[in-house]
Amino acid sequence: MKERVWSTVKEKLFYLKSSVFHPFDAFYEIRFRGKGSIFLAVFILIFFGILQCVSYQYTGFVINTNDLSSMNSISIFLTWVLGFVLFIVSNWSVTTLLNGKGSMGDILKVVCYSLVPLTCTLIFQVFVSNFIILEEAMIVYVVTGIGVVWSLFMLLAGLCVIHEYGFGKTLASIFLTFVAAAIIMFLGILFFTLIEQMVVFVISVGQEFIRRL
């Protein structure tokens, strides 16, 4: 039993590693052969959100320009995690209309697996930034930039494979994903604003009713 569990874990980690260095092949396996792990993808996303909180506070003062006195860890965590969740939902919505083949689970795996290079460079940034001087800060910026580019390449490659799109259509779907995300945010804000106004109205009516008793 233990050997079977360990074998499964190794397989999941293998495809995670493979997606970093061979994204087209790995995401093909994820899309057409059911490889990868949603649980691992969710873990990466949560860890990335926590790491953003750590980075906000513990990045070395040489390159850290954040106002730590106004830091809200919950807000930072939810902003990053819910931001990626919104991207996943928006991309699924758009690609469903554009005959994309990937499921929401496939998109989740692609997006979260694509965070691995950025996560690694962010850990590097937090650690190294506490031991460098200002003249060496460029090293951190370069490494972080490589992580961003690498993650974007993985995301683009993954979306191409799982949706069976060409490069141009993938870029168009990403643009429409951001448009859809903006619309969803607008509708969400509008919805909660209306709910707030209804609650205030009901409370006001209740208070007025109590006064007249």
Backbone as numpy.savetxt, mean C-alpha at the origin, in Angstrom:
# Nx Ny Nz CAx CAy CAz Cx Cy Cz
3.59 -33.30 9.75 2.77 -32.10 9.75 3.64 -30.84 9.75
4.65 -30.86 10.65 5.55 -29.71 10.72 6.31 -29.53 9.42
6.71 -30.64 8.82 7.45 -30.56 7.56 6.57 -29.98 6.45
5.29 -30.35 6.46 4.38 -29.83 5.44 4.18 -28.32 5.62
4.01 -27.88 6.86 3.85 -26.45 7.14 5.10 -25.68 6.74
6.27 -26.21 7.12 7.53 -25.55 6.79 7.72 -25.50 5.28
7.33 -26.55 4.58 7.44 -26.57 3.12 6.54 -25.51 2.50
5.33 -25.35 3.05 4.41 -24.33 2.55 4.95 -22.93 2.77
5.51 -22.70 3.97 6.10 -21.40 4.29 7.25 -21.09 3.36
8.12 -22.06 3.12 9.26 -21.85 2.22 8.80 -21.53 0.81
7.72 -22.19 0.37 7.19 -21.93 -0.97 6.68 -20.49 -1.08
5.95 -20.02 -0.05 5.43 -18.66 -0.06 6.57 -17.64 -0.08
7.59 -17.90 0.75 8.73 -16.98 0.80 9.53 -17.02 -0.50
9.58 -18.20 -1.14 10.29 -18.32 -2.41 9.65 -17.42 -3.47
8.32 -17.43 -3.54 7.65 -16.61 -4.55 7.72 -15.13 -4.21
7.82 -14.82 -2.91 8.04 -13.43 -2.52 9.40 -12.96 -3.00
10.42 -13.78 -2.74 11.78 -13.45 -3.21 11.83 -13.41 -4.72
11.19 -14.36 -5.37 11.20 -14.42 -6.82 10.53 -13.19 -7.44
9.47 -12.68 -6.78 8.78 -11.51 -7.32 9.66 -10.27 -7.30
10.61 -10.23 -6.37 11.52 -9.09 -6.28 12.55 -9.10 -7.41
13.08 -10.27 -7.72 14.16 -10.36 -8.70 13.68 -10.81 -10.09
12.56 -11.50 -10.14 12.01 -11.95 -11.43 10.50 -11.70 -11.43
10.10 -10.42 -11.44 8.68 -10.10 -11.25 7.74 -10.67 -12.31
8.16 -10.69 -13.57 7.27 -11.19 -14.62 6.98 -12.69 -14.42
8.03 -13.46 -14.14 7.84 -14.90 -13.94 7.04 -15.19 -12.67
7.38 -14.49 -11.59 6.72 -14.75 -10.30 5.25 -14.36 -10.35
4.94 -13.22 -10.93 3.54 -12.80 -10.99 2.74 -13.64 -11.98
3.41 -14.22 -12.95 2.74 -15.18 -13.83 2.30 -16.41 -13.02
3.20 -16.89 -12.17 2.88 -18.03 -11.32 1.74 -17.68 -10.36
1.77 -16.47 -9.83 0.73 -16.03 -8.90 -0.62 -15.94 -9.61
-0.61 -15.43 -10.83 -1.87 -15.23 -11.55 -2.45 -16.54 -12.09
-1.62 -17.36 -12.71 -2.15 -18.52 -13.43 -2.04 -19.84 -12.67
-1.23 -19.87 -11.61 -1.06 -21.11 -10.86 -1.37 -20.96 -9.38
-1.95 -19.83 -9.02 -2.41 -19.64 -7.65 -1.32 -19.58 -6.60
-0.12 -19.18 -6.99 0.98 -19.10 -6.03 0.86 -17.80 -5.23
1.78 -17.64 -4.29 1.73 -16.46 -3.45 0.78 -16.66 -2.28
0.70 -15.67 -1.42 -0.10 -15.80 -0.20 -0.77 -14.46 0.13
-2.08 -14.48 0.26 -2.79 -13.27 0.67 -2.42 -12.90 2.10
-2.27 -13.91 2.97 -1.88 -13.65 4.36 -0.53 -12.93 4.41
0.44 -13.40 3.62 1.76 -12.77 3.58 1.67 -11.37 3.02
0.83 -11.17 2.01 0.65 -9.84 1.41 0.09 -8.86 2.44
-0.91 -9.29 3.20 -1.50 -8.44 4.24 -0.47 -8.13 5.33
0.33 -9.12 5.68 1.38 -8.91 6.69 2.37 -7.85 6.22
2.77 -7.92 4.94 3.71 -6.93 4.40 3.11 -5.54 4.46
1.83 -5.42 4.11 1.17 -4.11 4.12 1.10 -3.54 5.54
0.75 -4.37 6.51 0.68 -3.92 7.90 2.07 -3.54 8.41
3.06 -4.37 8.09 4.44 -4.08 8.51 4.92 -2.78 7.88
4.56 -2.54 6.63 4.95 -1.31 5.96 4.33 -0.10 6.66
3.06 -0.22 7.07 2.41 0.86 7.80 3.09 1.15 9.12
3.45 0.09 9.85 4.17 0.26 11.12 5.53 0.90 10.88
6.20 0.46 9.82 7.53 0.99 9.51 7.48 2.48 9.17
6.39 2.92 8.57 6.24 4.35 8.29 6.19 5.16 9.58
5.53 4.61 10.59 5.49 5.28 11.90 6.88 5.32 12.52
7.61 4.20 12.43 8.97 4.13 12.96 9.87 5.11 12.22
9.75 5.14 10.90 10.57 6.04 10.09 10.30 7.50 10.42
9.03 7.83 10.64 8.65 9.22 10.94 9.36 9.72 12.19
9.48 8.84 13.18 10.05 9.26 14.47 11.55 9.01 14.60
12.02 7.88 14.06 13.38 7.46 14.37 14.39 7.65 13.25
13.97 8.19 12.10 14.95 8.57 11.09 15.87 9.63 11.67
17.16 9.52 11.37 18.15 10.43 11.97 17.85 11.89 11.70
18.24 12.74 12.65 17.91 14.16 12.58 18.55 14.85 11.36
19.59 14.22 10.80 20.27 14.82 9.64 19.31 14.98 8.47
18.42 14.01 8.27 17.49 14.07 7.13 16.02 14.07 7.59
15.78 14.06 8.88 14.41 14.01 9.39 13.88 15.43 9.60
12.92 15.83 8.79 12.33 17.17 8.90 10.92 17.13 9.48
10.52 15.99 10.04 9.16 15.84 10.58 9.00 16.55 11.92
7.81 17.06 12.16 7.49 17.69 13.44 7.02 16.60 14.40
7.93 16.13 15.24 7.62 15.00 16.13 6.62 15.36 17.21
6.50 16.64 17.52 5.55 17.05 18.56 4.11 16.85 18.14
3.85 16.81 16.83 2.48 16.63 16.33 2.27 15.24 15.73
3.17 14.31 16.05 3.09 12.97 15.48 1.88 12.21 16.00
1.16 11.56 15.09 0.03 10.71 15.44 0.23 9.37 14.73
0.69 8.38 15.49 1.04 7.09 14.88 -0.15 6.43 14.20
-1.32 6.51 14.83 -2.50 5.88 14.25 -2.85 6.52 12.91
-2.77 7.84 12.86 -3.08 8.56 11.62 -2.10 8.20 10.51
-0.81 8.11 10.84 0.20 7.76 9.85 -0.04 6.34 9.35
-0.27 5.42 10.26 -0.49 4.02 9.89 -1.71 3.88 8.99
-2.83 4.48 9.40 -4.06 4.35 8.62 -3.96 5.05 7.27
-3.24 6.16 7.22 -3.08 6.87 5.95 -2.40 6.00 4.91
-1.31 5.33 5.30 -0.59 4.48 4.35 -1.36 3.20 4.03
-1.86 2.53 5.04 -2.54 1.25 4.82 -3.84 1.45 4.04
-4.66 2.39 4.47 -5.92 2.63 3.77 -5.70 3.22 2.39
-4.59 3.94 2.23 -4.26 4.46 0.90 -4.01 3.34 -0.10
-3.28 2.32 0.32 -3.03 1.18 -0.57 -4.29 0.34 -0.75
-5.10 0.21 0.30 -6.37 -0.51 0.16 -7.26 0.21 -0.85
-7.29 1.53 -0.79 -8.08 2.31 -1.75 -7.56 2.10 -3.17
-6.24 2.05 -3.33 -5.66 1.80 -4.65 -6.07 0.42 -5.17
-6.04 -0.58 -4.30 -6.39 -1.95 -4.70 -7.85 -2.02 -5.15
-8.74 -1.44 -4.35 -10.17 -1.46 -4.69 -10.42 -0.68 -5.97
-9.77 0.47 -6.11 -9.97 1.31 -7.30 -9.45 0.61 -8.55
-8.30 -0.03 -8.43 -7.74 -0.73 -9.58 -8.62 -1.90 -10.00
-9.14 -2.62 -9.02 -10.06 -3.72 -9.33 -11.31 -3.21 -10.02
-11.83 -2.06 -9.54 -13.04 -1.49 -10.14 -12.80 -1.08 -11.59
-11.66 -0.42 -11.82 -11.35 0.07 -13.17 -11.07 -1.08 -14.12
-10.24 -2.02 -13.69 -9.84 -3.11 -14.59 -10.99 -4.07 -14.86
-11.97 -4.13 -13.96 -13.16 -4.93 -14.24 -13.90 -4.38 -15.45
-13.95 -3.05 -15.54 -14.60 -2.41 -16.68 -13.76 -2.50 -17.94
-12.43 -2.65 -17.77 -11.51 -2.68 -18.92 -11.09 -4.11 -19.26
-11.89 -5.08 -18.83 -11.63 -6.50 -19.14 -10.31 -7.00 -18.57
-9.92 -6.47 -17.41 -8.73 -6.99 -16.75 -9.00 -8.38 -16.19
-8.00 -9.22 -16.21 -8.19 -10.62 -15.79 -7.88 -10.87 -14.32
-7.19 -9.95 -13.68 -6.78 -10.18 -12.31 -7.91 -10.00 -11.31
-7.94 -10.84 -10.29 -8.92 -10.71 -9.21 -8.40 -9.72 -8.18
-9.25 -9.38 -7.21 -8.81 -8.47 -6.16 -7.67 -9.09 -5.34
-7.72 -10.41 -5.15 -6.64 -11.08 -4.44 -5.33 -10.99 -5.19
-5.37 -11.11 -6.51 -4.16 -10.97 -7.33 -3.59 -9.57 -7.21
-4.47 -8.57 -7.27 -4.02 -7.17 -7.16 -3.41 -6.92 -5.79
-4.03 -7.48 -4.76 -3.49 -7.34 -3.40 -2.08 -7.90 -3.31
-1.87 -9.08 -3.87 -0.54 -9.69 -3.83 0.47 -8.84 -4.60
0.10 -8.38 -5.78 1.02 -7.57 -6.59 1.40 -6.30 -5.85
0.41 -5.57 -5.34 0.69 -4.30 -4.67 1.55 -4.51 -3.43
1.20 -5.48 -2.61 1.93 -5.69 -1.35 3.32 -6.27 -1.59
3.43 -7.20 -2.52 4.75 -7.74 -2.84 5.67 -6.65 -3.41
5.07 -5.70 -4.13 5.86 -4.61 -4.72 6.41 -3.67 -3.66
5.89 -3.74 -2.45 6.38 -2.88 -1.37 7.69 -3.38 -0.76
8.09 -4.60 -1.10 9.27 -5.20 -0.46 10.55 -4.38 -0.67
10.91 -4.00 -1.93 12.13 -3.19 -2.09 12.06 -1.87 -1.32
10.90 -1.21 -1.35 10.75 0.06 -0.64 10.86 -0.16 0.87
10.32 -1.26 1.35 10.40 -1.58 2.78 11.85 -1.79 3.20
12.60 -2.52 2.39 14.01 -2.79 2.71 14.83 -1.51 2.73
14.61 -0.64 1.74 15.37 0.62 1.70 14.94 1.56 2.81
13.68 1.44 3.25 13.21 2.28 4.36 13.88 1.85 5.67
14.03 0.55 5.86 14.76 0.05 7.03 16.21 0.54 6.99
16.81 0.48 5.82 18.18 0.99 5.63 18.25 2.47 5.99
17.26 3.22 5.54 17.24 4.66 5.79 17.18 4.96 7.28
16.29 4.28 8.00 16.13 4.53 9.44 17.42 4.19 10.18
18.03 3.07 9.84 19.23 2.62 10.55 20.44 3.50 10.23
20.71 3.69 8.94 21.93 4.39 8.54 21.86 5.88 8.84
20.67 6.47 8.77 20.54 7.92 8.97 20.95 8.36 10.36
21.02 7.42 11.29 21.44 7.77 12.65 22.96 7.74 12.82
23.69 7.39 11.76 25.15 7.27 11.87 25.89 8.08 10.79
25.18 8.94 10.08 25.82 9.68 9.00 25.86 11.16 9.32
26.70 11.87 8.58 26.73 13.33 8.65 26.03 13.89 7.42
25.82 15.18 7.39 25.04 15.80 6.33 25.61 15.51 4.95
26.95 15.50 4.83 27.58 15.27 3.53 27.32 13.87 3.00
26.96 12.94 3.87 26.72 11.56 3.46 25.23 11.24 3.24
24.40 12.26 3.42 22.95 12.04 3.31 22.55 11.61 1.91
23.33 12.02 0.91 23.01 11.67 -0.47 22.99 10.15 -0.68
23.79 9.42 0.07 23.81 7.96 -0.04 22.43 7.39 0.31
21.85 7.91 1.39 20.53 7.46 1.82 19.48 7.80 0.77
19.56 9.02 0.22 18.58 9.44 -0.80 18.66 8.55 -2.03
19.88 8.20 -2.44 20.05 7.36 -3.63 19.48 5.97 -3.40
19.81 5.38 -2.25 19.32 4.03 -1.95 17.79 4.02 -1.86
17.23 5.03 -1.21 15.77 5.13 -1.10 15.14 5.32 -2.47
15.79 6.12 -3.33 15.29 6.32 -4.69 15.29 5.02 -5.49
16.34 4.22 -5.30 16.40 2.91 -5.97 15.24 2.03 -5.51
14.94 2.07 -4.21 13.83 1.28 -3.69 12.50 1.70 -4.28
12.30 3.00 -4.43 11.04 3.51 -5.01 10.90 3.06 -6.46
11.97 3.22 -7.24 11.94 2.83 -8.66 11.72 1.32 -8.80
12.41 0.56 -7.97 12.28 -0.90 -8.01 10.84 -1.33 -7.71
10.26 -0.72 -6.68 8.88 -1.05 -6.30 7.90 -0.66 -7.41
8.11 0.49 -8.03 7.24 0.92 -9.12 7.35 -0.02 -10.31
8.57 -0.49 -10.59 8.76 -1.43 -11.69 8.03 -2.75 -11.41
8.15 -3.23 -10.17 7.45 -4.46 -9.80 5.94 -4.30 -9.93
5.43 -3.15 -9.49 3.99 -2.90 -9.57 3.53 -2.88 -11.02
4.28 -2.19 -11.87 3.92 -2.10 -13.28 3.98 -3.48 -13.94
5.04 -4.23 -13.65 5.18 -5.58 -14.21 4.05 -6.49 -13.74
3.74 -6.40 -12.44 2.70 -7.26 -11.89 1.33 -6.97 -12.47
0.99 -5.69 -12.61 -0.31 -5.34 -13.18 -0.41 -5.73 -14.65
0.71 -5.62 -15.37 0.74 -6.06 -16.77 0.39 -7.55 -16.86
1.02 -8.34 -15.99 0.87 -9.80 -16.06 -0.52 -10.25 -15.63
-0.97 -9.79 -14.46 -2.22 -10.33 -13.92 -3.44 -9.88 -14.72
-3.37 -8.69 -15.31 -4.50 -8.21 -16.09 -4.37 -8.55 -17.58
-3.19 -9.07 -17.96 -2.90 -9.40 -19.36 -3.03 -8.17 -20.25
-2.43 -7.08 -19.76 -2.41 -5.81 -20.49 -1.05 -5.59 -21.12
-1.01 -4.70 -22.11 0.25 -4.19 -22.62 0.72 -3.04 -21.73
1.91 -2.55 -22.03 2.50 -1.48 -21.22 1.62 -0.23 -21.23
1.17 0.18 -22.41 0.37 1.39 -22.53 -0.96 1.29 -21.79
-1.63 0.17 -21.93 -2.93 -0.01 -21.27 -2.76 -0.09 -19.76
-1.64 -0.64 -19.32 -1.38 -0.70 -17.87 -1.22 0.71 -17.30
-0.46 1.56 -18.01 -0.31 2.94 -17.55 -1.65 3.66 -17.53
-2.46 3.42 -18.57 -3.79 4.05 -18.63 -4.66 3.57 -17.47
-4.58 2.28 -17.15 -5.40 1.74 -16.04 -4.95 2.31 -14.70
-3.64 2.56 -14.54 -3.14 3.16 -13.30 -3.64 4.59 -13.17
-3.61 5.33 -14.28 -4.13 6.71 -14.26 -5.61 6.71 -13.88
-6.39 5.82 -14.50 -7.82 5.73 -14.19 -8.05 5.24 -12.77
-7.11 4.45 -12.25 -7.21 4.01 -10.86 -7.17 5.19 -9.90
-6.26 6.13 -10.16 -6.18 7.32 -9.32 -7.43 8.19 -9.46
-7.97 8.25 -10.67 -9.22 8.99 -10.88 -10.35 8.34 -10.08
-10.44 7.01 -10.17 -11.48 6.29 -9.42 -11.30 6.46 -7.92
-10.03 6.46 -7.46 -9.76 6.64 -6.03 -10.23 8.02 -5.57
-10.00 9.04 -6.40 -10.44 10.39 -6.06 -11.97 10.46 -5.97
-12.64 9.78 -6.89 -14.11 9.76 -6.89 -14.63 9.04 -5.64
-14.01 7.91 -5.30 -14.42 7.16 -4.11 -14.21 7.99 -2.85
-13.09 8.70 -2.77 -12.83 9.56 -1.61 -13.86 10.67 -1.52
-14.18 11.28 -2.68 -15.18 12.35 -2.69 -16.53 11.85 -2.21
-16.96 10.68 -2.75 -18.24 10.11 -2.35 -18.24 9.72 -0.87
-17.09 9.21 -0.40 -16.98 8.84 1.01 -17.11 10.05 1.92
-16.40 11.13 1.56 -16.48 12.36 2.35 -17.90 12.91 2.33
-18.52 12.90 1.13 -19.90 13.39 1.00 -20.85 12.56 1.87
-20.67 11.24 1.84 -21.54 10.35 2.61 -21.44 10.63 4.10
-20.20 10.71 4.62 -20.03 10.91 6.05 -20.45 12.32 6.47
-20.32 13.30 5.55 -20.81 14.64 5.85 -22.32 14.65 6.01
-23.01 13.94 5.10 -24.47 13.85 5.19 -24.90 13.13 6.46
-24.17 12.05 6.80 -24.49 11.32 8.04 -24.32 12.23 9.25
-23.22 13.02 9.24 -22.98 13.93 10.36 -24.10 14.96 10.48
-24.54 15.50 9.33 -25.62 16.49 9.35 -26.93 15.87 9.84
-27.19 14.62 9.44 -28.40 13.94 9.90 -28.36 13.72 11.41
-27.20 13.32 11.93 -27.05 13.10 13.37 -27.26 14.40 14.12
-26.67 15.48 13.63 -26.83 16.79 14.28 -28.30 17.21 14.26
-28.98 16.95 13.12 -30.40 17.31 13.00 -31.24 16.51 14.00
-30.99 15.20 14.09 -31.75 14.36 15.02 -31.51 14.79 16.46
-30.26 15.10 16.80 -29.95 15.56 18.16 -30.65 16.87 18.46
-30.66 17.78 17.49 -31.31 19.08 17.68 -32.81 18.91 17.90
-33.42 18.04 17.07 -34.86 17.77 17.23 -35.13 17.15 18.59
-34.27 16.22 19.02 -34.45 15.59 20.31 -34.34 16.57 21.45
-33.36 17.47 21.38 -33.18 18.48 22.42 -34.38 19.43 22.48
-34.87 19.82 21.30 -36.03 20.72 21.24 -37.26 20.02 21.81
-37.42 18.73 21.52 -38.54 17.97 22.04 -38.50 17.86 23.56
-37.29 17.66 24.10 -37.12 17.54 25.54 -37.45 18.88 26.23
-37.06 20.01 25.61 -37.35 21.32 26.19 -38.85 21.59 26.29
-39.59 21.05 25.33 -41.03 21.34 25.28 -41.84 20.41 26.19
-41.17 19.40 26.74 -41.90 18.51 27.65 -42.21 19.20 28.99
